[in-house]
């Protein structure tokens, strides 16, 4: 077969399949990319983490974050069935691993921590922040979890017309949230930026509080007049601050990352493409773009943060983007349950050596480590 002809046919087929989505979303349908130039390369470490003690079993891993000593913290949603627990025990809400993958600490009362944990962060003072999409709170714990240092909001009460998840989202509270997905802590002054809006059924704002929990300001995702319909329903799934002080927000339904300054002034969009699964049978289980391609973000640990790593849940891959230009350089992973594959990849974090930790929710229920093995 003529290689050039084959390539043209593939591109033409892809273009035909996603023409409508290109018009609606302004994104590209692309074939899988191989590493370009000197992009980082990763391989899974199947020996990390070590087996959990006490026959612990985790549910969906609702967040992963890393402290200054490269200790990895994960949030356990505890969404297990009776069958899951036939021969094991529920793991604690928060589990801390050392760099070798050994459990060194755990904490969290499931009746006091946020419902449906969804996102954590470590601040400059080594405190652990957690939030959850089944609740309206954000909490700050001491590093060992022995003290609750701060709570914004009241557990079980959300920012809605009646304070419950069935009420109309108000998108306005100065004291709490509605389905907060995660937070980022400003290393310069301790301000807390919360992505308050994990799904269309909750809020849809970035809410900013100072280090004492006092409300400062808020803003919403940027939308143009032409961006309407289900594809652009605002779902703020993550927030992260880069070394230049810019705020990066996962616009999950828009299949892109939006960048703002700290006051909420819009700077730019970074598209995150999804692939059409054109060779699979038609059906809702194969509907492209159903999960979102811009789900979580991390940066490489060099001073310039040259690379941006994005959890692309539609593709079940980790995309590697050039931070400055937003160009897609390469990806790793694929759908599956074997080491190095993903089922509902949802969160990631990067340690000081450049290794990436990816956690899975849904039926994935695990954390995997990917070692940096090449590229700069």
HELIX and SHEET records of a PDB file:
HELIX    1   1 UNK A    3  UNK A   25  1                                  23    
HELIX    2   2 UNK A   53  UNK A   55  5                                   3    
HELIX    3   3 UNK A  230  UNK A  232  5                                   3    
HELIX    4   4 UNK A  284  UNK A  286  5                                   3    
SHEET    1   A 4 UNK A  41  UNK A  44  0                                        
SHEET    2   A 4 UNK A 366  UNK A 374 -1                                        
SHEET    3   A 4 UNK A 356  UNK A 360 -1                                        
SHEET    4   A 4 UNK A 345  UNK A 350 -1                                        
SHEET    1   B 2 UNK A  56  UNK A  57  0                                        
SHEET    2   B 2 UNK A  89  UNK A  90  1                                        
SHEET    1   C 4 UNK A  61  UNK A  66  0                                        
SHEET    2   C 4 UNK A  72  UNK A  76 -1                                        
SHEET    3   C 4 UNK A  94  UNK A  97 -1                                        
SHEET    4   C 4 UNK A 103  UNK A 107 -1                                        
SHEET    1   D 4 UNK A 117  UNK A 122  0                                        
SHEET    2   D 4 UNK A 128  UNK A 132 -1                                        
SHEET    3   D 4 UNK A 138  UNK A 141 -1                                        
SHEET    4   D 4 UNK A 148  UNK A 152 -1                                        
SHEET    1   E 4 UNK A 180  UNK A 185  0                                        
SHEET    2   E 4 UNK A 192  UNK A 196 -1                                        
SHEET    3   E 4 UNK A 205  UNK A 209 -1                                        
SHEET    4   E 4 UNK A 215  UNK A 219 -1                                        
SHEET    1   F 4 UNK A 236  UNK A 241  0                                        
SHEET    2   F 4 UNK A 247  UNK A 251 -1                                        
SHEET    3   F 4 UNK A 256  UNK A 260 -1                                        
SHEET    4   F 4 UNK A 266  UNK A 271 -1                                        
SHEET    1   G 4 UNK A 296  UNK A 299  0                                        
SHEET    2   G 4 UNK A 307  UNK A 312 -1                                        
SHEET    3   G 4 UNK A 317  UNK A 322 -1                                        
SHEET    4   G 4 UNK A 328  UNK A 332 -1                                        
END                                                                             
